[in-house]
Amino acid sequence: TESIVNAPTLHQQTRRQSQTWIKLVATGLQLKWYAAATGGSQLASTTALTTGTYYVSQTNANCESARTPVSVTV
């Protein structure tokens, strides 16, 4: 049987200029951050934040959840 993993939880966040996504806060396991709602590659830890929407998923037992959007203001 296939496991279903719940999407992580988070809130709109404001960050200082020149911070990376690694400063974003979400609740979940093995979080993965993306710039797109679907597809694309996981963001590198050095990716600088800009104002916009980012997406986070969590992984549990090799199953990845749907991505949750987070609005970021820099």
Buried (B, 14 or more C-beta within 10 A) or exposed (E): EEEEBEBBEBEEBEBEEEEBBEEBEBEBEBBBBBBEEEEEEEBEEEBEBEEEEBBBBBBBEEEEBBBBBBEBEB
